[in-house]
Amino acid sequence: MKFIIVLISLVSVSTVFAQNKTYTSSSKKVHLLELYSSQGCSSCPPAERWLSKQKTNPNLWKTFVPLEFHVDYWNYLGWVDKFSKKEFATRQRSYSKEWGKRTVYTPQFTLDGGRTQNGHQYVPEKAGEEVGVLKVVQVKGNTYKATFKPTGLKTKSEEGFRLFGAIMGNGLNTKVTAGENTGETLVHEFVVLSFAKKDMKKSGENSFSMEFTLPEKHKSTAKSFSTAFWVTSQKSLKPVQAVGGSL
């Protein structure tokens, strides 16, 4: 009987640890591809469909991490996008300010924090320059421990680093009954459902780490979920390193 109890305990412990995820980048830059979109914009579905196709891209999570941010400034036209958040529009405007621009629009792709004219036609097949390793380990639930060890960076580590994290929903279907996409059933992948950021602390001569808790993902009809983490300097939104995968 004692043997059986011990065996059951070991199986239980193994199950708990099996649920925890570890995401580790290579030392070379993993590209961050962001789409700013809205269900109220008639020009957005083609861009969203293209991004959705990247779920079968063999380089997904290896050389690039995709995210779809839904902005709120289209909601006044009669259809309120349930995935939209003011903070996502604020993020897009902050990018525009860094670029020296005054306007924002949808659909808009951003690759590695830079403007791209045809972002939906281009995903880097190879990782970029040497930047360092980002490792994120799920501790429990939505709490993670992140470590970043920069190498070969032009950005001075004295500036400090900031970690961003997001939970994304995949396989989301929405039937739109008002606005520019009336009558359309929209399908989304990589839609950001929850989002957070926090400054990292120096934990060694050339290492930064922290514990990081993502907000609970809201109730959703997503078929699956993914997560993404990326590091920037504390003075810019431009990503330095990224990592992600299924949740």
Sine and cosine of phi, psi and omega as CSV:
sin_phi,cos_phi,sin_psi,cos_psi,sin_omega,cos_omega
0.00,0.00,-0.66,0.75,0.01,-1.00
-0.87,0.49,-0.63,0.77,-0.01,-1.00
-0.89,0.45,-0.67,0.75,-0.02,-1.00
-0.90,0.44,-0.68,0.74,0.00,-1.00
-0.89,0.46,-0.70,0.72,0.02,-1.00
-0.89,0.46,-0.66,0.75,-0.01,-1.00
-0.89,0.45,-0.69,0.72,0.01,-1.00
-0.89,0.46,-0.65,0.76,0.01,-1.00
-0.89,0.46,-0.68,0.73,0.01,-1.00
-0.90,0.44,-0.65,0.76,0.03,-1.00
-0.89,0.45,-0.66,0.75,0.00,-1.00
-0.89,0.46,-0.71,0.71,0.02,-1.00
-0.89,0.46,-0.67,0.74,0.01,-1.00
-0.88,0.47,-0.62,0.78,0.00,-1.00
-0.90,0.43,-0.67,0.75,0.00,-1.00
-0.89,0.46,-0.74,0.68,-0.01,-1.00
-0.92,0.38,-0.51,0.86,-0.01,-1.00
-0.91,0.40,-0.40,0.92,-0.03,-1.00
-0.98,0.18,-0.36,0.93,-0.02,-1.00
-0.98,0.21,0.66,-0.75,-0.06,-1.00
-0.95,-0.30,0.51,-0.86,0.12,-0.99
-0.79,-0.61,0.78,-0.63,0.01,-1.00
-0.87,-0.50,0.85,-0.53,-0.05,-1.00
-0.75,-0.67,0.80,-0.60,0.04,-1.00
-0.99,0.10,0.19,-0.98,0.20,-0.98
-0.98,0.18,-0.01,-1.00,0.04,-1.00
-0.98,0.18,-0.25,0.97,0.03,-1.00
-1.00,-0.02,0.46,-0.89,-0.13,-0.99
-0.88,0.48,0.83,-0.56,0.16,-0.99
-1.00,-0.04,0.81,-0.59,-0.13,-0.99
-0.97,0.24,0.59,-0.81,0.05,-1.00
-0.95,-0.31,0.88,-0.48,0.00,-1.00
-0.93,-0.36,0.89,-0.46,-0.03,-1.00
-0.91,-0.41,0.67,-0.75,0.13,-0.99
-0.89,-0.45,0.80,-0.61,0.12,-0.99
-0.98,-0.20,0.85,-0.53,-0.21,-0.98
-0.58,-0.82,0.06,-1.00,0.06,-1.00
-0.35,-0.94,0.61,-0.79,0.07,-1.00
-0.94,0.33,-0.24,0.97,0.00,-1.00
-1.00,-0.03,0.05,1.00,-0.06,-1.00
-0.95,-0.32,0.86,-0.52,-0.06,-1.00
-0.94,0.33,-0.31,0.95,0.00,-1.00
-1.00,0.07,-0.16,0.99,-0.13,-0.99
-0.99,0.15,-0.59,0.81,-0.06,-1.00
-0.78,0.62,-0.67,0.74,0.02,-1.00
-0.87,0.49,-0.65,0.76,0.02,-1.00
-0.92,0.40,-0.63,0.77,0.01,-1.00
-0.92,0.40,-0.63,0.78,0.03,-1.00
-0.90,0.43,-0.65,0.76,0.02,-1.00
-0.89,0.45,-0.71,0.71,-0.01,-1.00
-0.89,0.45,-0.61,0.79,0.01,-1.00
-0.87,0.50,-0.57,0.82,-0.01,-1.00
-0.91,0.40,-0.33,0.94,-0.04,-1.00
-0.94,0.33,-0.13,0.99,0.04,-1.00
-0.92,0.40,-0.32,0.95,0.05,-1.00
-0.97,-0.23,0.06,1.00,0.02,-1.00
-0.93,0.37,0.83,-0.56,-0.03,-1.00
-0.88,0.47,-0.30,0.96,-0.01,-1.00
-1.00,-0.04,-0.01,1.00,0.00,-1.00
-0.83,0.56,0.75,-0.66,-0.03,-1.00
0.95,0.31,-0.22,0.97,-0.01,-1.00
-1.00,-0.04,-0.77,0.63,0.01,-1.00
-0.91,-0.41,-0.22,0.98,0.03,-1.00
-0.48,-0.88,0.46,-0.89,0.05,-1.00
-0.82,-0.57,0.86,-0.51,-0.04,-1.00
-0.99,-0.17,0.55,-0.83,0.10,-0.99
-0.62,-0.78,0.56,-0.83,0.05,-1.00
-0.85,-0.52,0.95,-0.32,0.02,-1.00
-0.99,-0.11,0.81,-0.59,0.04,-1.00
-0.99,-0.15,0.87,-0.50,-0.03,-1.00
-1.00,0.07,0.28,-0.96,-0.10,-1.00
-0.97,-0.23,-0.06,1.00,-0.15,-0.99
-0.98,0.18,0.02,1.00,0.13,-0.99
-0.99,-0.11,-0.16,0.99,-0.15,-0.99
-0.89,0.45,-0.39,0.92,-0.06,-1.00
-0.95,0.31,-0.19,0.98,-0.08,-1.00
-1.00,0.09,0.15,0.99,0.10,-0.99
0.91,-0.42,-0.23,0.97,0.05,-1.00
-0.79,-0.62,0.87,-0.50,0.01,-1.00
-1.00,-0.03,0.91,-0.41,0.01,-1.00
-0.95,0.31,0.91,-0.41,-0.07,-1.00
-0.93,0.36,-0.23,0.97,0.04,-1.00
-1.00,-0.08,-0.08,1.00,-0.07,-1.00
-0.98,0.18,0.52,-0.85,0.06,-1.00
-0.59,-0.81,0.57,-0.82,0.01,-1.00
-0.87,0.49,-0.60,0.80,-0.04,-1.00
-0.90,0.43,-0.44,0.90,0.04,-1.00
-0.95,0.30,-0.64,0.77,0.07,-1.00
-0.92,0.40,-0.60,0.80,0.05,-1.00
-0.89,0.45,-0.64,0.77,0.04,-1.00
-0.88,0.47,-0.71,0.71,0.00,-1.00
-0.89,0.46,-0.67,0.74,0.02,-1.00
-0.91,0.41,-0.56,0.83,0.04,-1.00
-0.91,0.41,-0.64,0.77,0.10,-0.99
-0.86,0.52,-0.76,0.65,-0.04,-1.00
-0.85,0.53,-0.62,0.79,0.03,-1.00
-0.91,0.41,-0.64,0.77,0.03,-1.00
-0.90,0.44,-0.52,0.85,0.00,-1.00
-0.99,0.12,-0.10,0.99,-0.04,-1.00
0.98,0.19,0.42,0.91,0.00,-1.00
-0.94,-0.35,0.31,-0.95,-0.03,-1.00
-0.92,-0.40,-0.19,0.98,-0.09,-1.00
-0.91,-0.41,0.40,-0.92,0.12,-0.99
-0.76,-0.64,0.37,-0.93,-0.03,-1.00
-0.38,-0.92,0.22,-0.97,0.10,-1.00
-0.76,-0.65,0.53,-0.85,-0.15,0.99
-0.97,0.25,0.58,-0.82,0.06,-1.00
-0.70,-0.71,0.80,-0.61,0.07,-1.00
-0.99,-0.16,0.61,-0.79,0.09,-1.00
-0.79,-0.62,0.83,-0.56,0.01,-1.00
-0.93,-0.38,0.88,-0.47,0.00,-1.00
0.83,0.56,0.57,0.82,0.06,-1.00
0.98,0.21,0.16,0.99,0.00,-1.00
-0.91,-0.40,0.36,-0.93,0.05,-1.00
-0.95,0.32,0.62,-0.79,0.05,-1.00
-0.66,-0.75,0.76,-0.65,-0.04,-1.00
-0.96,0.27,-0.64,0.77,-0.03,-1.00
-0.79,-0.61,0.80,0.60,-0.07,-1.00
-0.86,0.50,-0.52,0.85,-0.05,-1.00
-0.97,0.23,-0.06,1.00,0.02,-1.00
-0.96,-0.27,0.09,1.00,-0.12,-0.99
-0.55,-0.83,0.86,-0.51,0.14,-0.99
-0.80,-0.60,0.83,-0.56,-0.02,-1.00
-0.84,0.54,0.77,-0.64,0.02,-1.00
-0.99,0.13,-0.32,0.95,-0.03,-1.00
-0.84,-0.54,0.50,-0.87,0.10,-0.99
-0.91,0.41,0.31,-0.95,-0.07,-1.00
-1.00,0.01,-0.56,-0.83,-0.08,-1.00
-0.96,0.29,0.17,-0.99,0.03,-1.00
-0.93,0.36,0.85,-0.53,-0.01,-1.00
-0.73,-0.68,-0.35,0.94,-0.01,-1.00
0.85,-0.52,0.16,-0.99,-0.10,-1.00
-0.97,-0.23,0.77,-0.63,0.11,-0.99
-0.95,-0.32,0.84,-0.54,0.01,-1.00
-0.82,-0.57,0.78,-0.62,0.00,-1.00
-0.80,-0.60,0.83,-0.55,-0.04,-1.00
-0.90,-0.44,0.79,-0.61,0.06,-1.00
-0.95,0.30,0.86,-0.51,0.00,-1.00
-1.00,0.07,-0.81,0.59,0.03,-1.00
-0.26,-0.97,0.77,-0.64,0.02,-1.00
0.84,0.54,-0.84,-0.54,-0.01,-1.00
-0.99,-0.12,0.27,0.96,0.04,-1.00
-0.98,-0.18,0.75,-0.66,-0.07,-1.00
-0.76,-0.66,0.42,-0.91,0.16,-0.99
-0.93,-0.38,0.83,-0.56,-0.06,-1.00
-0.91,-0.41,0.62,-0.78,0.06,-1.00
-0.71,-0.70,0.75,-0.67,0.05,-1.00
-0.80,-0.60,0.81,-0.58,0.02,-1.00
-0.88,-0.48,1.00,-0.08,-0.06,-1.00
-0.95,0.33,0.57,-0.82,0.10,-1.00
-0.59,-0.81,0.63,-0.78,0.09,-1.00
0.89,0.46,0.45,0.89,-0.06,-1.00
-1.00,0.01,0.60,-0.80,0.13,-0.99
-0.98,0.19,-0.50,0.87,0.04,-1.00
-0.92,0.39,0.77,-0.64,0.01,-1.00
-0.95,0.31,0.80,-0.60,-0.01,-1.00
-0.90,0.44,-0.32,0.95,0.01,-1.00
-0.90,0.43,-0.38,0.93,0.02,-1.00
-0.94,0.35,-0.37,0.93,-0.04,-1.00
1.00,0.08,0.27,-0.96,-0.02,-1.00
-0.81,-0.59,0.44,-0.90,0.01,-1.00
-0.82,-0.57,0.70,-0.72,0.01,-1.00
-0.97,-0.24,0.74,-0.67,0.11,-0.99
-0.93,-0.37,0.53,-0.85,0.04,-1.00
-0.60,-0.80,0.51,-0.86,-0.01,-1.00
-0.55,-0.84,0.56,-0.83,0.19,-0.98
-0.96,-0.29,0.75,-0.66,-0.07,-1.00
-0.88,-0.48,0.56,-0.83,0.06,-1.00
-0.98,-0.21,0.63,-0.78,0.00,-1.00
-0.85,-0.53,0.47,-0.88,0.01,-1.00
0.93,0.36,0.61,0.79,-0.01,-1.00
-1.00,-0.01,0.80,-0.60,0.00,-1.00
-0.90,-0.44,0.75,-0.66,0.01,-1.00
-0.70,-0.71,0.81,-0.59,0.11,-0.99
-1.00,-0.03,0.89,-0.46,-0.08,-1.00
-1.00,-0.01,0.79,-0.62,-0.07,-1.00
-0.90,-0.44,0.11,0.99,0.03,-1.00
-0.41,-0.91,0.19,-0.98,0.03,-1.00
0.99,0.17,-0.24,-0.97,-0.11,-0.99
-0.92,0.38,-0.40,0.92,-0.03,-1.00
-0.96,-0.26,0.47,0.88,0.00,-1.00
-0.80,0.60,0.75,-0.66,0.03,-1.00
1.00,0.03,-0.16,0.99,-0.01,-1.00
-1.00,0.05,0.57,-0.82,0.18,-0.98
-0.96,-0.28,0.92,-0.39,-0.10,-1.00
-0.99,-0.11,0.68,-0.73,0.01,-1.00
-0.89,-0.45,0.77,-0.64,-0.07,-1.00
-0.82,-0.57,0.53,-0.85,0.17,-0.99
-0.78,-0.62,0.45,-0.89,0.10,-1.00
0.88,0.48,0.50,0.86,-0.01,-1.00
-0.98,0.19,0.81,-0.59,-0.01,-1.00
-0.95,0.32,0.85,-0.52,0.00,-1.00
-0.98,-0.22,-0.60,0.80,0.07,-1.00
-0.64,-0.77,0.43,-0.90,-0.23,-0.97
-0.43,-0.91,0.65,-0.76,0.02,-1.00
-0.42,-0.91,0.28,-0.96,0.04,-1.00
-0.54,-0.84,0.44,-0.90,-0.01,-1.00
-0.31,-0.95,0.63,-0.78,0.02,-1.00
-0.95,0.30,0.64,-0.77,0.02,-1.00
-1.00,0.04,0.40,-0.92,0.01,-1.00
-0.93,-0.36,0.58,-0.81,0.03,-1.00
-0.94,0.35,0.77,-0.64,-0.08,-1.00
-0.84,-0.54,0.13,0.99,-0.02,-1.00
-0.05,-1.00,-0.06,-1.00,-0.02,-1.00
-0.86,0.51,-0.60,0.80,0.01,-1.00
-0.60,-0.80,0.80,0.60,-0.04,-1.00
-0.51,-0.86,0.63,-0.78,0.03,-1.00
-0.78,-0.62,0.65,-0.76,-0.04,-1.00
-0.50,-0.86,0.18,-0.98,-0.01,-1.00
-0.02,-1.00,0.33,-0.94,0.23,-0.97
-0.99,-0.13,0.58,-0.81,-0.19,-0.98
-0.62,-0.79,0.79,-0.61,0.00,-1.00
-0.90,-0.43,0.83,-0.56,0.05,-1.00
-1.00,0.06,0.56,-0.83,0.07,-1.00
-0.88,0.47,0.48,-0.88,0.05,-1.00
-0.87,0.49,0.68,-0.73,0.06,-1.00
-0.93,0.36,0.67,-0.74,-0.03,-1.00
-0.95,0.30,0.26,-0.97,0.00,-1.00
-0.85,0.53,0.75,-0.66,-0.13,-0.99
-0.51,-0.86,0.41,-0.91,0.04,-1.00
-1.00,-0.08,0.31,0.95,-0.01,-1.00
-0.86,0.51,0.63,-0.78,0.04,-1.00
-0.98,0.21,-0.44,0.90,0.04,-1.00
-0.38,-0.93,0.18,-0.98,-0.02,-1.00
-0.77,-0.64,0.49,-0.87,0.09,-1.00
-0.77,-0.64,0.24,-0.97,0.07,-1.00
-0.70,-0.72,0.45,-0.89,0.02,-1.00
-0.64,-0.77,0.60,-0.80,0.07,-1.00
-0.72,-0.70,0.61,-0.79,0.06,-1.00
-0.51,-0.86,0.44,-0.90,-0.06,-1.00
-0.92,-0.38,0.67,-0.74,0.13,-0.99
-0.78,-0.62,0.17,-0.99,0.21,-0.98
-0.96,0.27,0.23,-0.97,-0.01,-1.00
-0.98,0.20,-0.02,1.00,-0.05,-1.00
-0.93,-0.36,0.06,1.00,-0.06,-1.00
-0.42,-0.91,0.39,-0.92,0.09,-1.00
-1.00,0.07,-0.16,0.99,-0.07,-1.00
-0.90,0.44,0.86,-0.51,-0.04,-1.00
-0.93,0.36,0.61,-0.79,0.03,-1.00
-0.99,-0.14,-0.73,0.68,0.02,-1.00
-0.54,-0.84,0.48,-0.88,-0.04,-1.00
-0.63,-0.78,0.37,-0.93,0.05,-1.00
-0.42,-0.91,0.44,-0.90,0.01,-1.00
-0.12,-0.99,0.05,-1.00,0.01,-1.00
0.19,-0.98,-0.10,-0.99,0.00,-1.00
-0.93,0.36,0.45,-0.89,-0.03,-1.00
-0.94,-0.34,0.00,0.00,0.00,0.00
